[in-house]
Amino acid sequence: IDYCDPFKPTPVGNQYVLCITDHFTRWITAIALSDCSAQTTAQTLFNNYICQYGVPLAILSDQGTHFKNQLMESIAKLIDYNHIFSSVYHPQCNEMIERFNAAFVPQIVKLQYLENNNWDEFLSLVVLAYNIGIHATTNYSPFQLQFGQEPRLPTDEPSLSFAFNKPNDYYVRLEKKSVDNTTTRT
């Protein structure tokens, strides 16, 4: 978890982006915010991540005051996750999110100038582009690892046939694919 540097405030007042990365899938969640206080960080983490994906086993962040504070410590104890802090002045500890930020920030800066500073309105598209891109490390997109299938995009050809699958069939297929991938890699 990390904040991107403050951007030029948008017409609605957003100037920060809280980025949360799942270390297994590389899935990014990014939320535009007007401030980066401890209160805002805690509420956003809970509402936009934990309520959607569940409680992570651990959260890795830098030692910024928005992460290292009594409120975040209390939440970690209350819902039972391990909050790990990277070394001061050593962002390589949180390399995955720093790499995302390095690619992400120039795109947002470009949108500031191209779209009358409404970069927050295009944030979800920037995140989508990242989440559907294939990662060299995993050879899959974060979307594929998160949902077990390729994304269906507006640019895709319309499907001529469609079959409704039962949820149990879908789960069995995912489980089989997981076993197949595990045996292929070992």
mmCIF file of the C-alpha atoms, coordinates in Angstrom:
data_MODEL
# 
_entry.id   MODEL 
# 
loop_
_atom_site.group_PDB 
_atom_site.id 
_atom_site.type_symbol 
_atom_site.label_atom_id 
_atom_site.label_alt_id 
_atom_site.label_comp_id 
_atom_site.label_asym_id 
_atom_site.label_entity_id 
_atom_site.label_seq_id 
_atom_site.pdbx_PDB_ins_code 
_atom_site.Cartn_x 
_atom_site.Cartn_y 
_atom_site.Cartn_z 
_atom_site.occupancy 
_atom_site.B_iso_or_equiv 
_atom_site.pdbx_formal_charge 
_atom_site.auth_seq_id 
_atom_site.auth_comp_id 
_atom_site.auth_asym_id 
_atom_site.auth_atom_id 
_atom_site.pdbx_PDB_model_num 
ATOM 1   C CA . ILE A 1 1   ? 0.000   0.000   0.000   1.00 0.00 ? 1   ILE A CA 1 
ATOM 2   C CA . ASP A 1 2   ? 1.327   3.441   -0.878  1.00 0.00 ? 2   ASP A CA 1 
ATOM 3   C CA . TYR A 1 3   ? 0.331   6.941   -1.854  1.00 0.00 ? 3   TYR A CA 1 
ATOM 4   C CA . CYS A 1 4   ? 1.391   8.414   -5.153  1.00 0.00 ? 4   CYS A CA 1 
ATOM 5   C CA . ASP A 1 5   ? 2.893   11.871  -4.955  1.00 0.00 ? 5   ASP A CA 1 
ATOM 6   C CA . PRO A 1 6   ? 0.336   14.667  -4.717  1.00 0.00 ? 6   PRO A CA 1 
ATOM 7   C CA . PHE A 1 7   ? -1.011  15.699  -8.100  1.00 0.00 ? 7   PHE A CA 1 
ATOM 8   C CA . LYS A 1 8   ? -2.562  18.996  -9.103  1.00 0.00 ? 8   LYS A CA 1 
ATOM 9   C CA . PRO A 1 9   ? -5.992  19.116  -7.386  1.00 0.00 ? 9   PRO A CA 1 
ATOM 10  C CA . THR A 1 10  ? -8.908  18.210  -9.650  1.00 0.00 ? 10  THR A CA 1 
ATOM 11  C CA . PRO A 1 11  ? -12.098 20.311  -9.793  1.00 0.00 ? 11  PRO A CA 1 
ATOM 12  C CA . VAL A 1 12  ? -13.611 18.038  -7.097  1.00 0.00 ? 12  VAL A CA 1 
ATOM 13  C CA . GLY A 1 13  ? -10.509 18.366  -4.902  1.00 0.00 ? 13  GLY A CA 1 
ATOM 14  C CA . ASN A 1 14  ? -8.756  15.030  -5.435  1.00 0.00 ? 14  ASN A CA 1 
ATOM 15  C CA . GLN A 1 15  ? -4.978  15.218  -5.429  1.00 0.00 ? 15  GLN A CA 1 
ATOM 16  C CA . TYR A 1 16  ? -3.756  11.914  -3.948  1.00 0.00 ? 16  TYR A CA 1 
ATOM 17  C CA . VAL A 1 17  ? -4.023  8.320   -5.117  1.00 0.00 ? 17  VAL A CA 1 
ATOM 18  C CA . LEU A 1 18  ? -3.949  5.471   -2.628  1.00 0.00 ? 18  LEU A CA 1 
ATOM 19  C CA . CYS A 1 19  ? -2.600  2.379   -4.427  1.00 0.00 ? 19  CYS A CA 1 
ATOM 20  C CA . ILE A 1 20  ? -3.050  -1.104  -3.009  1.00 0.00 ? 20  ILE A CA 1 
ATOM 21  C CA . THR A 1 21  ? -1.322  -4.061  -4.677  1.00 0.00 ? 21  THR A CA 1 
ATOM 22  C CA . ASP A 1 22  ? -2.008  -7.734  -4.109  1.00 0.00 ? 22  ASP A CA 1 
ATOM 23  C CA . HIS A 1 23  ? 1.457   -9.306  -4.020  1.00 0.00 ? 23  HIS A CA 1 
ATOM 24  C CA . PHE A 1 24  ? 0.282   -12.647 -5.424  1.00 0.00 ? 24  PHE A CA 1 
ATOM 25  C CA . THR A 1 25  ? -1.858  -11.512 -8.382  1.00 0.00 ? 25  THR A CA 1 
ATOM 26  C CA . ARG A 1 26  ? -0.304  -8.023  -8.848  1.00 0.00 ? 26  ARG A CA 1 
ATOM 27  C CA . TRP A 1 27  ? -3.917  -6.709  -8.885  1.00 0.00 ? 27  TRP A CA 1 
ATOM 28  C CA . ILE A 1 28  ? -3.980  -2.948  -8.320  1.00 0.00 ? 28  ILE A CA 1 
ATOM 29  C CA . THR A 1 29  ? -6.704  -1.003  -6.569  1.00 0.00 ? 29  THR A CA 1 
ATOM 30  C CA . ALA A 1 30  ? -6.264  2.768   -6.858  1.00 0.00 ? 30  ALA A CA 1 
ATOM 31  C CA . ILE A 1 31  ? -8.499  5.375   -5.247  1.00 0.00 ? 31  ILE A CA 1 
ATOM 32  C CA . ALA A 1 32  ? -8.413  9.140   -5.845  1.00 0.00 ? 32  ALA A CA 1 
ATOM 33  C CA . LEU A 1 33  ? -8.599  11.101  -2.573  1.00 0.00 ? 33  LEU A CA 1 
ATOM 34  C CA . SER A 1 34  ? -8.611  14.721  -1.461  1.00 0.00 ? 34  SER A CA 1 
ATOM 35  C CA . ASP A 1 35  ? -6.234  14.120  1.459   1.00 0.00 ? 35  ASP A CA 1 
ATOM 36  C CA . CYS A 1 36  ? -3.922  11.436  2.806   1.00 0.00 ? 36  CYS A CA 1 
ATOM 37  C CA . SER A 1 37  ? -4.693  11.675  6.516   1.00 0.00 ? 37  SER A CA 1 
ATOM 38  C CA . ALA A 1 38  ? -4.681  8.639   8.787   1.00 0.00 ? 38  ALA A CA 1 
ATOM 39  C CA . GLN A 1 39  ? -8.494  8.796   9.006   1.00 0.00 ? 39  GLN A CA 1 
ATOM 40  C CA . THR A 1 40  ? -8.947  8.887   5.219   1.00 0.00 ? 40  THR A CA 1 
ATOM 41  C CA . THR A 1 41  ? -6.387  6.114   4.737   1.00 0.00 ? 41  THR A CA 1 
ATOM 42  C CA . ALA A 1 42  ? -8.080  3.827   7.271   1.00 0.00 ? 42  ALA A CA 1 
ATOM 43  C CA . GLN A 1 43  ? -11.580 4.453   5.890   1.00 0.00 ? 43  GLN A CA 1 
ATOM 44  C CA . THR A 1 44  ? -10.462 3.960   2.295   1.00 0.00 ? 44  THR A CA 1 
ATOM 45  C CA . LEU A 1 45  ? -8.515  0.795   3.056   1.00 0.00 ? 45  LEU A CA 1 
ATOM 46  C CA . PHE A 1 46  ? -11.512 -0.660  4.862   1.00 0.00 ? 46  PHE A CA 1 
ATOM 47  C CA . ASN A 1 47  ? -14.277 0.454   2.455   1.00 0.00 ? 47  ASN A CA 1 
ATOM 48  C CA . ASN A 1 48  ? -12.482 0.078   -0.882  1.00 0.00 ? 48  ASN A CA 1 
ATOM 49  C CA . TYR A 1 49  ? -10.331 -2.959  -0.230  1.00 0.00 ? 49  TYR A CA 1 
ATOM 50  C CA . ILE A 1 50  ? -11.197 -5.023  2.835   1.00 0.00 ? 50  ILE A CA 1 
ATOM 51  C CA . CYS A 1 51  ? -14.966 -4.867  2.220   1.00 0.00 ? 51  CYS A CA 1 
ATOM 52  C CA . GLN A 1 52  ? -14.420 -6.008  -1.392  1.00 0.00 ? 52  GLN A CA 1 
ATOM 53  C CA . TYR A 1 53  ? -11.610 -8.554  -1.116  1.00 0.00 ? 53  TYR A CA 1 
ATOM 54  C CA . GLY A 1 54  ? -11.505 -9.558  2.554   1.00 0.00 ? 54  GLY A CA 1 
ATOM 55  C CA . VAL A 1 55  ? -8.835  -9.057  5.191   1.00 0.00 ? 55  VAL A CA 1 
ATOM 56  C CA . PRO A 1 56  ? -5.301  -9.576  3.881   1.00 0.00 ? 56  PRO A CA 1 
ATOM 57  C CA . LEU A 1 57  ? -2.818  -11.624 5.896   1.00 0.00 ? 57  LEU A CA 1 
ATOM 58  C CA . ALA A 1 58  ? -0.349  -8.730  5.816   1.00 0.00 ? 58  ALA A CA 1 
ATOM 59  C CA . ILE A 1 59  ? -0.056  -5.164  4.564   1.00 0.00 ? 59  ILE A CA 1 
ATOM 60  C CA . LEU A 1 60  ? 3.308   -3.729  3.572   1.00 0.00 ? 60  LEU A CA 1 
ATOM 61  C CA . SER A 1 61  ? 3.681   0.061   3.616   1.00 0.00 ? 61  SER A CA 1 
ATOM 62  C CA . ASP A 1 62  ? 6.257   2.748   4.142   1.00 0.00 ? 62  ASP A CA 1 
ATOM 63  C CA . GLN A 1 63  ? 6.507   4.504   7.492   1.00 0.00 ? 63  GLN A CA 1 
ATOM 64  C CA . GLY A 1 64  ? 4.523   7.588   6.471   1.00 0.00 ? 64  GLY A CA 1 
ATOM 65  C CA . THR A 1 65  ? 2.303   9.082   9.165   1.00 0.00 ? 65  THR A CA 1 
ATOM 66  C CA . HIS A 1 66  ? -0.794  8.115   7.169   1.00 0.00 ? 66  HIS A CA 1 
ATOM 67  C CA . PHE A 1 67  ? 0.175   4.428   7.668   1.00 0.00 ? 67  PHE A CA 1 
ATOM 68  C CA . LYS A 1 68  ? 2.130   4.367   10.926  1.00 0.00 ? 68  LYS A CA 1 
ATOM 69  C CA . ASN A 1 69  ? -0.321  5.705   13.509  1.00 0.00 ? 69  ASN A CA 1 
ATOM 70  C CA . GLN A 1 70  ? -2.569  4.608   16.346  1.00 0.00 ? 70  GLN A CA 1 
ATOM 71  C CA . LEU A 1 71  ? -5.682  4.330   14.159  1.00 0.00 ? 71  LEU A CA 1 
ATOM 72  C CA . MET A 1 72  ? -4.080  1.969   11.628  1.00 0.00 ? 72  MET A CA 1 
ATOM 73  C CA . GLU A 1 73  ? -2.506  -0.030  14.464  1.00 0.00 ? 73  GLU A CA 1 
ATOM 74  C CA . SER A 1 74  ? -5.915  -0.425  16.121  1.00 0.00 ? 74  SER A CA 1 
ATOM 75  C CA . ILE A 1 75  ? -7.550  -1.559  12.876  1.00 0.00 ? 75  ILE A CA 1 
ATOM 76  C CA . ALA A 1 76  ? -4.771  -4.109  12.286  1.00 0.00 ? 76  ALA A CA 1 
ATOM 77  C CA . LYS A 1 77  ? -5.372  -5.572  15.749  1.00 0.00 ? 77  LYS A CA 1 
ATOM 78  C CA . LEU A 1 78  ? -9.162  -5.438  15.458  1.00 0.00 ? 78  LEU A CA 1 
ATOM 79  C CA . ILE A 1 79  ? -9.468  -7.268  12.136  1.00 0.00 ? 79  ILE A CA 1 
ATOM 80  C CA . ASP A 1 80  ? -6.249  -9.267  12.500  1.00 0.00 ? 80  ASP A CA 1 
ATOM 81  C CA . TYR A 1 81  ? -3.720  -8.490  9.808   1.00 0.00 ? 81  TYR A CA 1 
ATOM 82  C CA . ASN A 1 82  ? 0.013   -8.001  10.151  1.00 0.00 ? 82  ASN A CA 1 
ATOM 83  C CA . HIS A 1 83  ? 1.115   -4.463  9.219   1.00 0.00 ? 83  HIS A CA 1 
ATOM 84  C CA . ILE A 1 84  ? 4.727   -4.558  8.024   1.00 0.00 ? 84  ILE A CA 1 
ATOM 85  C CA . PHE A 1 85  ? 6.691   -1.345  7.503   1.00 0.00 ? 85  PHE A CA 1 
ATOM 86  C CA . SER A 1 86  ? 9.506   -0.966  4.986   1.00 0.00 ? 86  SER A CA 1 
ATOM 87  C CA . SER A 1 87  ? 12.838  0.477   6.063   1.00 0.00 ? 87  SER A CA 1 
ATOM 88  C CA . VAL A 1 88  ? 13.118  4.255   6.118   1.00 0.00 ? 88  VAL A CA 1 
ATOM 89  C CA . TYR A 1 89  ? 14.622  5.647   2.884   1.00 0.00 ? 89  TYR A CA 1 
ATOM 90  C CA . HIS A 1 90  ? 14.612  2.182   1.341   1.00 0.00 ? 90  HIS A CA 1 
ATOM 91  C CA . PRO A 1 91  ? 11.613  1.980   -1.036  1.00 0.00 ? 91  PRO A CA 1 
ATOM 92  C CA . GLN A 1 92  ? 13.018  -1.193  -2.624  1.00 0.00 ? 92  GLN A CA 1 
ATOM 93  C CA . CYS A 1 93  ? 11.379  -3.128  0.233   1.00 0.00 ? 93  CYS A CA 1 
ATOM 94  C CA . ASN A 1 94  ? 8.037   -2.253  -1.345  1.00 0.00 ? 94  ASN A CA 1 
ATOM 95  C CA . GLU A 1 95  ? 9.382   -2.661  -4.879  1.00 0.00 ? 95  GLU A CA 1 
ATOM 96  C CA . MET A 1 96  ? 6.172   -3.907  -6.492  1.00 0.00 ? 96  MET A CA 1 
ATOM 97  C CA . ILE A 1 97  ? 4.125   -0.819  -5.641  1.00 0.00 ? 97  ILE A CA 1 
ATOM 98  C CA . GLU A 1 98  ? 7.058   1.485   -6.400  1.00 0.00 ? 98  GLU A CA 1 
ATOM 99  C CA . ARG A 1 99  ? 7.323   -0.083  -9.877  1.00 0.00 ? 99  ARG A CA 1 
ATOM 100 C CA . PHE A 1 100 ? 3.602   0.473   -10.437 1.00 0.00 ? 100 PHE A CA 1 
ATOM 101 C CA . ASN A 1 101 ? 3.923   4.087   -9.278  1.00 0.00 ? 101 ASN A CA 1 
ATOM 102 C CA . ALA A 1 102 ? 6.811   4.655   -11.705 1.00 0.00 ? 102 ALA A CA 1 
ATOM 103 C CA . ALA A 1 103 ? 4.581   3.610   -14.622 1.00 0.00 ? 103 ALA A CA 1 
ATOM 104 C CA . PHE A 1 104 ? 1.385   5.111   -13.231 1.00 0.00 ? 104 PHE A CA 1 
ATOM 105 C CA . VAL A 1 105 ? 2.492   8.645   -12.292 1.00 0.00 ? 105 VAL A CA 1 
ATOM 106 C CA . PRO A 1 106 ? 3.522   9.705   -15.844 1.00 0.00 ? 106 PRO A CA 1 
ATOM 107 C CA . GLN A 1 107 ? 0.130   8.545   -17.162 1.00 0.00 ? 107 GLN A CA 1 
ATOM 108 C CA . ILE A 1 108 ? -1.719  10.634  -14.575 1.00 0.00 ? 108 ILE A CA 1 
ATOM 109 C CA . VAL A 1 109 ? 0.511   13.653  -15.245 1.00 0.00 ? 109 VAL A CA 1 
ATOM 110 C CA . LYS A 1 110 ? -0.254  13.307  -18.972 1.00 0.00 ? 110 LYS A CA 1 
ATOM 111 C CA . LEU A 1 111 ? -3.997  13.181  -18.214 1.00 0.00 ? 111 LEU A CA 1 
ATOM 112 C CA . GLN A 1 112 ? -3.698  16.346  -16.119 1.00 0.00 ? 112 GLN A CA 1 
ATOM 113 C CA . TYR A 1 113 ? -2.737  18.275  -19.229 1.00 0.00 ? 113 TYR A CA 1 
ATOM 114 C CA . LEU A 1 114 ? -4.841  16.453  -21.819 1.00 0.00 ? 114 LEU A CA 1 
ATOM 115 C CA . GLU A 1 115 ? -8.117  16.289  -19.903 1.00 0.00 ? 115 GLU A CA 1 
ATOM 116 C CA . ASN A 1 116 ? -8.447  19.674  -18.163 1.00 0.00 ? 116 ASN A CA 1 
ATOM 117 C CA . ASN A 1 117 ? -7.029  18.200  -14.968 1.00 0.00 ? 117 ASN A CA 1 
ATOM 118 C CA . ASN A 1 118 ? -9.860  15.672  -14.580 1.00 0.00 ? 118 ASN A CA 1 
ATOM 119 C CA . TRP A 1 119 ? -7.339  12.863  -14.127 1.00 0.00 ? 119 TRP A CA 1 
ATOM 120 C CA . ASP A 1 120 ? -9.462  11.324  -11.366 1.00 0.00 ? 120 ASP A CA 1 
ATOM 121 C CA . GLU A 1 121 ? -12.229 10.604  -13.888 1.00 0.00 ? 121 GLU A CA 1 
ATOM 122 C CA . PHE A 1 122 ? -9.800  8.487   -15.939 1.00 0.00 ? 122 PHE A CA 1 
ATOM 123 C CA . LEU A 1 123 ? -8.106  6.723   -13.028 1.00 0.00 ? 123 LEU A CA 1 
ATOM 124 C CA . SER A 1 124 ? -10.147 3.539   -13.418 1.00 0.00 ? 124 SER A CA 1 
ATOM 125 C CA . LEU A 1 125 ? -9.114  3.255   -17.095 1.00 0.00 ? 125 LEU A CA 1 
ATOM 126 C CA . VAL A 1 126 ? -5.428  3.586   -16.218 1.00 0.00 ? 126 VAL A CA 1 
ATOM 127 C CA . VAL A 1 127 ? -5.843  0.895   -13.559 1.00 0.00 ? 127 VAL A CA 1 
ATOM 128 C CA . LEU A 1 128 ? -7.756  -1.352  -15.990 1.00 0.00 ? 128 LEU A CA 1 
ATOM 129 C CA . ALA A 1 129 ? -4.941  -1.066  -18.551 1.00 0.00 ? 129 ALA A CA 1 
ATOM 130 C CA . TYR A 1 130 ? -2.478  -2.154  -15.881 1.00 0.00 ? 130 TYR A CA 1 
ATOM 131 C CA . ASN A 1 131 ? -4.651  -4.985  -14.541 1.00 0.00 ? 131 ASN A CA 1 
ATOM 132 C CA . ILE A 1 132 ? -5.235  -6.549  -17.990 1.00 0.00 ? 132 ILE A CA 1 
ATOM 133 C CA . GLY A 1 133 ? -1.578  -6.333  -19.056 1.00 0.00 ? 133 GLY A CA 1 
ATOM 134 C CA . ILE A 1 134 ? 0.555   -9.487  -18.939 1.00 0.00 ? 134 ILE A CA 1 
ATOM 135 C CA . HIS A 1 135 ? 3.256   -9.411  -16.245 1.00 0.00 ? 135 HIS A CA 1 
ATOM 136 C CA . ALA A 1 136 ? 6.689   -10.758 -17.120 1.00 0.00 ? 136 ALA A CA 1 
ATOM 137 C CA . THR A 1 137 ? 7.015   -12.208 -13.609 1.00 0.00 ? 137 THR A CA 1 
ATOM 138 C CA . THR A 1 138 ? 3.813   -14.268 -13.661 1.00 0.00 ? 138 THR A CA 1 
ATOM 139 C CA . ASN A 1 139 ? 3.171   -14.600 -17.428 1.00 0.00 ? 139 ASN A CA 1 
ATOM 140 C CA . TYR A 1 140 ? -0.454  -13.728 -16.644 1.00 0.00 ? 140 TYR A CA 1 
ATOM 141 C CA . SER A 1 141 ? -2.367  -10.510 -16.230 1.00 0.00 ? 141 SER A CA 1 
ATOM 142 C CA . PRO A 1 142 ? -3.497  -9.518  -12.733 1.00 0.00 ? 142 PRO A CA 1 
ATOM 143 C CA . PHE A 1 143 ? -7.052  -9.864  -14.073 1.00 0.00 ? 143 PHE A CA 1 
ATOM 144 C CA . GLN A 1 144 ? -6.460  -13.496 -15.093 1.00 0.00 ? 144 GLN A CA 1 
ATOM 145 C CA . LEU A 1 145 ? -4.994  -14.362 -11.697 1.00 0.00 ? 145 LEU A CA 1 
ATOM 146 C CA . GLN A 1 146 ? -7.750  -12.508 -9.843  1.00 0.00 ? 146 GLN A CA 1 
ATOM 147 C CA . PHE A 1 147 ? -10.729 -13.900 -11.790 1.00 0.00 ? 147 PHE A CA 1 
ATOM 148 C CA . GLY A 1 148 ? -9.392  -17.056 -13.451 1.00 0.00 ? 148 GLY A CA 1 
ATOM 149 C CA . GLN A 1 149 ? -10.268 -15.953 -16.980 1.00 0.00 ? 149 GLN A CA 1 
ATOM 150 C CA . GLU A 1 150 ? -9.481  -13.407 -19.663 1.00 0.00 ? 150 GLU A CA 1 
ATOM 151 C CA . PRO A 1 151 ? -11.298 -10.078 -19.374 1.00 0.00 ? 151 PRO A CA 1 
ATOM 152 C CA . ARG A 1 152 ? -14.146 -9.379  -21.776 1.00 0.00 ? 152 ARG A CA 1 
ATOM 153 C CA . LEU A 1 153 ? -13.536 -5.923  -23.221 1.00 0.00 ? 153 LEU A CA 1 
ATOM 154 C CA . PRO A 1 154 ? -15.637 -3.515  -25.330 1.00 0.00 ? 154 PRO A CA 1 
ATOM 155 C CA . THR A 1 155 ? -13.190 -4.030  -28.221 1.00 0.00 ? 155 THR A CA 1 
ATOM 156 C CA . ASP A 1 156 ? -13.714 -7.830  -28.267 1.00 0.00 ? 156 ASP A CA 1 
ATOM 157 C CA . GLU A 1 157 ? -15.674 -9.491  -31.065 1.00 0.00 ? 157 GLU A CA 1 
ATOM 158 C CA . PRO A 1 158 ? -19.248 -10.303 -30.060 1.00 0.00 ? 158 PRO A CA 1 
ATOM 159 C CA . SER A 1 159 ? -19.715 -13.921 -29.074 1.00 0.00 ? 159 SER A CA 1 
ATOM 160 C CA . LEU A 1 160 ? -21.999 -15.906 -31.364 1.00 0.00 ? 160 LEU A CA 1 
ATOM 161 C CA . SER A 1 161 ? -22.838 -18.423 -28.675 1.00 0.00 ? 161 SER A CA 1 
ATOM 162 C CA . PHE A 1 162 ? -23.286 -18.109 -24.977 1.00 0.00 ? 162 PHE A CA 1 
ATOM 163 C CA . ALA A 1 163 ? -23.680 -20.803 -22.361 1.00 0.00 ? 163 ALA A CA 1 
ATOM 164 C CA . PHE A 1 164 ? -24.807 -20.205 -18.814 1.00 0.00 ? 164 PHE A CA 1 
ATOM 165 C CA . ASN A 1 165 ? -22.590 -22.135 -16.451 1.00 0.00 ? 165 ASN A CA 1 
ATOM 166 C CA . LYS A 1 166 ? -23.592 -23.211 -12.999 1.00 0.00 ? 166 LYS A CA 1 
ATOM 167 C CA . PRO A 1 167 ? -21.475 -21.615 -10.246 1.00 0.00 ? 167 PRO A CA 1 
ATOM 168 C CA . ASN A 1 168 ? -20.309 -25.078 -9.137  1.00 0.00 ? 168 ASN A CA 1 
ATOM 169 C CA . ASP A 1 169 ? -19.084 -25.857 -12.670 1.00 0.00 ? 169 ASP A CA 1 
ATOM 170 C CA . TYR A 1 170 ? -17.143 -22.600 -12.736 1.00 0.00 ? 170 TYR A CA 1 
ATOM 171 C CA . TYR A 1 171 ? -15.484 -23.384 -9.406  1.00 0.00 ? 171 TYR A CA 1 
ATOM 172 C CA . VAL A 1 172 ? -14.533 -26.906 -10.524 1.00 0.00 ? 172 VAL A CA 1 
ATOM 173 C CA . ARG A 1 173 ? -13.049 -25.479 -13.734 1.00 0.00 ? 173 ARG A CA 1 
ATOM 174 C CA . LEU A 1 174 ? -11.002 -22.915 -11.747 1.00 0.00 ? 174 LEU A CA 1 
ATOM 175 C CA . GLU A 1 175 ? -9.811  -25.600 -9.365  1.00 0.00 ? 175 GLU A CA 1 
ATOM 176 C CA . LYS A 1 176 ? -8.763  -27.856 -12.256 1.00 0.00 ? 176 LYS A CA 1 
ATOM 177 C CA . LYS A 1 177 ? -6.970  -24.972 -13.980 1.00 0.00 ? 177 LYS A CA 1 
ATOM 178 C CA . SER A 1 178 ? -5.147  -24.195 -10.732 1.00 0.00 ? 178 SER A CA 1 
ATOM 179 C CA . VAL A 1 179 ? -4.003  -27.814 -10.352 1.00 0.00 ? 179 VAL A CA 1 
ATOM 180 C CA . ASP A 1 180 ? -2.928  -27.930 -14.024 1.00 0.00 ? 180 ASP A CA 1 
ATOM 181 C CA . ASN A 1 181 ? -0.897  -24.716 -13.631 1.00 0.00 ? 181 ASN A CA 1 
ATOM 182 C CA . THR A 1 182 ? 0.738   -25.972 -10.443 1.00 0.00 ? 182 THR A CA 1 
ATOM 183 C CA . THR A 1 183 ? 1.839   -29.249 -12.015 1.00 0.00 ? 183 THR A CA 1 
ATOM 184 C CA . THR A 1 184 ? 3.050   -27.454 -15.161 1.00 0.00 ? 184 THR A CA 1 
ATOM 185 C CA . ARG A 1 185 ? 5.304   -25.105 -13.173 1.00 0.00 ? 185 ARG A CA 1 
ATOM 186 C CA . THR A 1 186 ? 6.858   -27.737 -10.900 1.00 0.00 ? 186 THR A CA 1 
# 
